[in-house]
Amino acid sequence: MITIENLTKTFKRRISKKEGKFEIVTAVDHINLKINKGEIFGLIGPNGAGKTTTLKMLSTLVIPDEGTITIGGYDIVKDADLVRKKIGLLTGEFARSLYWRLNGIENLRFFAKLRNMWDAEYRINELLDIFNLNDHKSELVMKYSTGMKHKLALAVGLLNNPHVLFLDEPLTGIDPITSFEIKELIKNEFKENTIIWASHNLYEIEEMCDRIALINNGKIVIEGEPEQLEKDYWEHTTIIITSDKPGEFNSLQNVKIKDDLVEIRTYNVKKTFLEIMELVKLKNIEITDMKTLKPSLENIFMDEVQNV
């Protein structure tokens, strides 16, 4: 559905207002990706990594300096008008794009007309029903809760029933209940859509996405399915021990100690556990707590970002 080849974008950034000096910043640096139809693809990275710039190019708002993007076979530069009919974009804090002095249904009608959807009542009523906003469609948006504004903004983005949906930090600033409702809606109501979900929230990305790409300094650092990333990059287990004599564990390999906590990274849990038991007996160590943890996507993210 989406093919990205050698995608690059640079910007000028002022470094001295007085002297009028600028530097060239590479926001997106020769990215290559292929995203399948019906896939939820996660794009994660720290602030300034290039996520939003990538989404803006995908949605035809920014023209690439180099490389190409095709969506459904259409080039985003040469066929921009056709591409816009197939996509929906929701940017971070997108509730601000609503007109708060209009009510819910007026907002939907207004944005439908902007998209030349002059016979959109069926679609509007369908979206009001999907997002459970029928009871509030005649209320001014300024009176909506934050969660309701997010739902309405998402409905606006889906007015043209896009084949491809770009979500930039879609769950920012909303309560857990609304967050859960939106995630369930996306999973159930829009499972036929191709979605790119950009976020720095690793937990929602891990939960929602079929595949993930980690972007940092404009480059794709790693890419794959969440479980496969953990297998490929982090097959170890961390044993965490609370002890009265944490310093005694320094004789073991891959140990970190902070206060009374001991962290031991191991690729052979059984072997390391036996070594711990032998040490406990030999040094008369009291262990008050011991647990094992498998690495999460967050571990992968932090390690790879710090190493780039």
N, C-alpha and C positions, 0 to 999 in steps of 0.2 A: 504493500500500500504506500509506504514512504521509503524513498531512497535518497540518502544524503551522501554526496561524494565530494571530498576535499573541501568542505565548507570552511570559509575563512572570513573573518570580519575584523577590521581594525578601526580605531577611533583616535582622533587627536585629543590630547588632554593638556590643558594649560598647566605649566609648572612654575611660571613666573608672570604674574599679571603686569608687573611694572615693566619688565623687559620684553614682554610679549613672546615668551618662549613656550614651545609646545613639545610634547613627546608623543610618539606613536605607541598606542597600547593595543595589543592583540587580544581581543575579547574572545574570539573563537578561532582556534588554530588547527586547520586541516582535519576536520572531523569527518569520519565515515561511519554511516549506520544504515542498517536496513530494518524496517519495522513492518511486521506482518499485519494483515487484515484481522481485526478483532482482538488485537493484542493490546494490553495495557503495559506501556513501556515507561519505566521510571528513569528520570534524569535527576541525579542527586549531586550535590556539591555545595561547598561553602559559599557565602555571599561573595559576589564578584567573580565566580568561577566561570561564568559564561552561559548559565542556564537560560536566563531571560532573553539574552541576545539571540540565542539559538531559536527560542520560541517565536521571537519577533520576525526572524527571517523565515521560519516555517510558515508563518501566517501572513506573509507578504508585506508586513509593515516596514521591514528593513531589507534593503537589497544587499546580497552578499558581495564582497570584494572579489572573491574567488570561489570556484566550485559550483555545484548544482544541487538543487532539490527538486524531486518530482513527487507529486502526491496523486495517486490514482492514475499515473501516467502523464500528468500535466506538469509542465515546468512552472515553478512559482514566479518566475520573472516574465517569461514569454506568454504564459497563460494565466496571468494573475487573476483576471475576472472570473475565469472558470474555477480556479482553485478556491476563491473566496466563497463560492456557492457550496463547496463541499466541506468547509471547515467551520469550527467554532473556537473562539479564544476567550479564556477567562484569566485575566491577569491577577496578580497579588492584590489583596484588599479590594477586590472587584466590586464590592457593594457600593463603593464611592461613585461608580459609573451610573447608578440609578438616579432618577429624578425624584427627590424626596417629597416634593410638593404635589406629585401625582400619586394616585392610588396604584395598587398592584396591577390591575388589568389595564389601566391607562399606560403604565410603563411598557407592558408587553405590546400593546397596540402601537405605541409610538415607535418602538424599535423594529416592529414588523414593517411599518411603513418606510422606515429608513432603509430597509432591505428590499423594498419594492414588493413586499408580501401584502397585497391589497385585499386578499381574501383569506385571512389567517385566523378567523374566529375558531374554527375547529381545532387548529393546532394550539391556540392560546388556551382554550378550555381543557384540552388534553394535558397540557403542562401544569395548569393550575391544579388539576386532579392528581397528577403524578407527584407533585411536590406538596400536596395537602394544603394548598393555599386558597381553596375556594371560599372558605369562611372569612377570609381576610382580603379578598380581592378588591373590595370597595373602601378599604382603609388606606389612609395616606401612608406612604412608605416611611415617612419620618416617625410614625408611631410603631413601626415594625421592630421586633427584637432583632438583635444581630444575626441570629440563626435564620430568621425569616428573610432578612435582606440577602443573606448568602443564597438561600434557596431561590429567591426571585431572580437574582443575578445569574444563577446557573440556568434557570428557565429561559432567560433572555438569550444566553449563549447557545441554547438548543432550539431556538425558534425555527431555524431553517433546517432542522433535523439533519445536522451535519454528519457526514460519514467519518470525519476525523475531528477529534476534540482535543484542544491543548489546554491543560490546566496548570496554572502557575501558582503554587502555594494555595491550593483550593480550600484548605481547612484552617487557614490562619485566623486566629482570633475568635473562634466559635466554641461553644460549650460541647462537652463530650457527647451529649445526647444527639445534638444536631449533627455533629461530626459522624457519629455512627449511622444516622439516618441517610446522610449524603453518600457515605461509602456503600451502604446497602443498595441505594438507588442506582449507583453507578454499576455495581456488580450485577444487579438483576434487570434493571430497565434498559441499560445501555451496553449490554454485553456484546452486541453486534458491532458497536462502534470501535474504531481504532483510537486509542487514547495515549497521549504523551503527558505524563504526570511529573512536573518538576517540583522539587521540594528539597529542603535540607533536613526534613523530619524523616529519619531513617526508619522509624517504626511503621509509619503509614505507608512508606514505599515498600518495605518488606512485606507488609500485609496485603497490599493492593496489586502489586505489579507482577507480571509474568516474567519479564526480563528487566535488567537494570544496567545503566551505564553510569559510572562515576566520572564526573567532569571536574577538573581542577586546572586553573590557569589556562582555560580555553581548550584543554586537551582531554580526550577520553583516556582515562587511566586504566580502568578495567571494565569489562562488560560480561554479562551472563545472567543466568537464573540465580535467584537468591541462594538456594540450597547449594548450587554448584560452585558459587563464589566462595562460600564457606568451606566447601570440600577442597577446592583448589588452593585456597590461600591460607586456610586456618584449620588444619586437622587436629590441632592440639587441644588439650583440656587444661583448664586452670583449676588447681586445688587450692582452696582458701582455708587457712587454719587460724583459729584464735587460740593463743597459747600464753602460758606464764613465762616461757623462756624462748621468745621468738628468735633471738640471736643464735641459738643452737642449730637452727635450720640452715645457716650459711654454708654448712658443709655439703649440702645438696646442690644440684645443678639448677640453673634458671630460676633463682629465688629472688623475690623482692620483699622487703620487710618495711612496714610502717607501723610504729607503735607496737601493739600486740597482734597485728595481723601479718600473716605470712602468705604470699602468693607464690605458687610453684607451677611453672608451665611445663607440661609433659606430653610426650607423644605415646607414652606407654603407662597408662594409669595404674595397672596392676603392679608393675615393677616399682614405680615411684611410691605407691602405697606401702609396699613391703619395706622399702627403705625408710619411710617415715616411721613405721612401727618399730623397726630396729633402733632407730635413733631415740624414739620416745622411751624405750626400755633402758637403753644405755645411759641416757642423760637424765632420766627420771623427770620427764617433761609432762606437764598436765595440759591436755587439750580440752578446751571448753566447747569448741565448735569446729566442725570440718565439713566442707561441702565442695562439690565439683561444679564447674560452669563450662559450658560449651561457648565458643565465641559467637557473637552476633554480627549482624551486618555493620553495626556501629564500630566494632573492633576493626573490621576490614577498612571501613571508611577512614577512621582516624589514622590508622597506620599508613595507608596509601597516600593520604593527603600530606602527612608529615614527611613522607619520603620523596615527594615530588618537588 
